[in-house]
Amino acid sequence: MSALAMAGLLAGCAATPSTQSAAPRESAAGPSPRSDGPADRLAEQVLRFRRASPGLVREALLDEHERWVGTPYVLGGDSRHGIDCSALMQRIFSEAFAVALPRTTDDQVREGEQVTRDDLKAGDLVFFRPPGPYNHVGVYVGSGRFLHASTSRGVKLSRLDNVYWRRYYWQARRPLPRVELAQRWLLARE
């Protein structure tokens, strides 16, 4: 898809929906013929993107969990043979949402906007400062859970209110609004 068409799609997503019906109008000559040209397909995509549910982000993240679950933790790893927490976030955001995150936790913590723990939404990065030389990152999937590469158990879902994670919670960042993540996920699936 060309950059111009993509810009039109994303710009259309921010527009206020029209109050007019999308149904073809009838004239004195009868119903207007239905066209399936590029403009109609583009209009259908724009409407679908406008309706993109932020719940799709949770679905996409749970799909990523299924793909990665059980992959062992390896510091510096970035494959299914072994992966660390920041590489997992980089791969998930790249493959599911076509979002380029930096490679390290120290750089990822500067992405997007900071959000409070009470305002967490699926797709927000959650950061921790556990004992040791490295910070930790995961992605919030909703319902108090986050997806991450655990040093002891590999890729898994954990609860934010777990005693350990609650103790070392540091901050959360929203790399992109959920609606935009949902739209990117839909585009990646086409």
N, C-alpha and C positions, 0 to 999 in steps of 0.2 A: 504494500500500500504506500502510495507516495506521501511525502512529508506534508504536502499541501492538503491532501485528503484527510490525513491524520489530524492536522491542525483544525480542519473544519469539523471533524468529529468531536474533538475535545472542546472546541469553542461552542459547538452546539449543545454540549452537555451542561454548560454553565448558563445557557439562555433560559429564560422563563418559558415554560410550556405555554403554547397557544391555547386560548379558550375555544377556538374553533374546532369543529369536528374534523377528524382526519379522513372521514369517509368521502368518496368521490361525490361531487355535486352533480345533480341532474339538471339538464337544460331542457328547453322546449323540444329539442331533438332526441331526448332520452338520456340514459345514463352515459357518463363519459367513459370511454374505453380505459381499461386498467392497463397501465404500462409497467413493465418489469425492467425498465432501463436502469442505468447506473444511478441516476438521481433518485429513483424510487428505492433502490437497495440502500443507498446512503441514508435516505430519510428513515428507513426501517431500522438501520443500525443506530442512528442517533436516538430514536425513540427507545430502543432496547437499552442503550447505555444510560439514558436518563432514568430508567427504571431499575438500573443495576442495584441490587440490594447489598448493603454492607454485609449481610449474612453470607454473601458469596465469599467474602474474605475468610471467614471462619471455615467454610467448606474447603477452600483452596488450601488453607493451612493444615486442616485435618488430612487432606489428600497427601500433602507433603510429609506429614507424620508417618502415614502408611508407607510411603516410599523410602523413608530414611530410618524408621524405627529399628533399633538394634544395632545400627552402625556404631562400631566402637569409637570412643574418644581417642584421638591421637593429636597431641600438640603439634601444630603446623600442618596437619593433614587437611586435605580438601576433596576427598573422594569417598566412595562407599567402603573402601578398605579401612578408612579411619579419617575422622574429621574433628576439627576443634569447633568451639562455639561460634566464633566470628565467621569462620568459613561456611558453617551451616547456614547462618543468616544470609551471607552473601549469595550462596547457591539458591536458597529458597526464594529470595527476593528477585534474583535474576531469572530463574527458571519459571516461577509461577507468575510473577508480576512484571517482568521486563524492567526491573529497577536495579540500577547499578549501585550497590553499596560498597563502601571501602572495605578492605580486607581485614583490618584489625578492629578490636573492640575500642581502642583508644580513638580511632577515627570515626567509627560508627556512632559513638556517643555524641558526636557533633552534628549528626544528620537531623534534618527536619526541625520540628519544634518540641520543646519539652512539655510533657503533660503530667498532671498529678496522678497519683496512684488511684484516686477515687474516680478519675475520668478515663481509665484505661479502656481501649476498644481493640477488637481483634485487628492485628496487623501492627500494633505498637511494639517497639523494641523495649525490653525491660533489662535493666542493668543492675549488676550486683558487685559488691566489693568484698569477696570472701577472703579469709586469711591466705597469705601467700603473695607472690609477685604479680599475679594476673587478675584482671577484672573478668567478669563473666557476662554473657549476653544471651537472651532468648527472645522469643516473640510471643506476645500474648495472643491466645486463641479464644478467650472468653471463658465465662463461668469459673473465674478464679484460677485458670490453668495457663501454663505457658509451655512452649515447645523449645527444647534446647539440647545441646550435646553435653550430657553429664559426664564428668571426669570418671565417675565410678561405674555408671551403667550405660553409657553411650547415649544415643539419641532417644529421647523419651519426652513424655508430658509430665510436668510436675505442678504441684499446687503452690500458688504464691503465698498462701497462709501456712505452709509448712514451716515449722519452727526454724529450720536452717535458713530457708530462703527469706523468710520475713525478717530475720535478724540482719542479713547482709544486703537487703534491698537498698539500692542507691537511687535510681531515677528511671524515668521512662521517656522515650522519644517517639514522636509520630513522624516517620519519614515522608508519608504522603497521606492525604485524607482517604478514608476507607472507600468512599465512592470511586475515587480515582484508581485505587488498588483493584476494586471489583471490575472496573472497566478494563484495566490492563489484563486481568485474568481472562476475561471474556475474549479479548482480542488474541491473546496467546493460544486460546483453544481453537480458534478458527483456522 
